[in-house]
Amino acid sequence: MRGHPAGGHDAVMEPEPALYAIRIKGHLGATLVSAFPALDARPDGVHTVLTGRLDRSALHGVLAEIEALSLDLLEIRRLPPAGGPASPGEDTAR
């Protein structure tokens, strides 16, 4: 019988909230923006960017809401902490 090997990640339930930028195709009106109360919305060209601190479950909830509203998700980007360097392999350029 094989058991689950003990690892350093067993005690970690969920990582700390992180800052995310979520790009949605098109401009979202006030009604659609109100579906994302934890996020700030701003226009970016012809698209809308939602930004805010989310933990893993909140991020999945936002993604589910985007799908439920039939919005076109263009990009999800985890942003570096304010004043901190980007994580290795993290693309912060556009």
N, C-alpha and C positions, 0 to 999 in steps of 0.2 A: 504494500500500500504506500503510495507516494503522498507525502504531506506538502503543505505549502511552506516553502523555505522562508525562514525569518529574514527580514531585510530591514534596512534603515527607513523604508517608507511606510512600514506597518502602522506606526504611531501617528502619521500625518493624516488628518481627516480631510482638510481642504486648505489650499494655500491662501495666503493673505489676499485681500482684494487688490486688483491691479487697475491701472488706468488704460482704458481702451478707446480707440477711435473706430467707429463703425460707419462705413460709407454706404449710403443707400442711393439708388438711381432715382433721379428726379428731385423735385422740390416737394417737401412734405408740408402740408398745411397745418394749421393749429390743431385741428381735430386729430390728425395722425400723430403729431408730435406729442399730444397729451397721452398717447398710449405708452410713452416712455418717460414717466415722471422722474426717474432717477438719472436721466441723461440730459445734457445740454445739447440743443440742436443749433446748427449754423449752416447757412448755404455755402456751398463750395463749387463755384461754377454752376453747372446744370444739375448738380447732385446735392445731397444733404449729408452732413457728417454729424453723427451722434457721439458725444464724448462723455465719459464718466468712469468712476471707480466701481468695478464689479467683481464679486467673487465668482467662482466657477458656476454655482447654481444660478446666480443672477444673470450671468452671461448666457447660459442656456435658455433661461426664461426670455431674455430679449430676443434671442435667435428664433425661439418658438413664436413669439409675437410678430416678428418680421414675416415669418412664413405664413402665419394665420391671416395676416393683412395682405398677403400676396405682393409684398414689396420685393423689389429686386436688390438683393444683397451684392454689393460689389467688392467690399474689402472689410476685413477685420484686422486691426493692427493693435498689438499690445505696445503701449508707449512706455518709454523708460520713466522711472520715478523723477519727479521734478528735481532738477539740479544734479541728477545722477547720470552716469554714462549708460549707454545702451548695453543690454546684455549681449554676450557673444552670439553672433549669428542673427541678431535682431536688426531688421532693416528699418531705419528711421528716415531714409531718404525717399522722396517721392518721385 
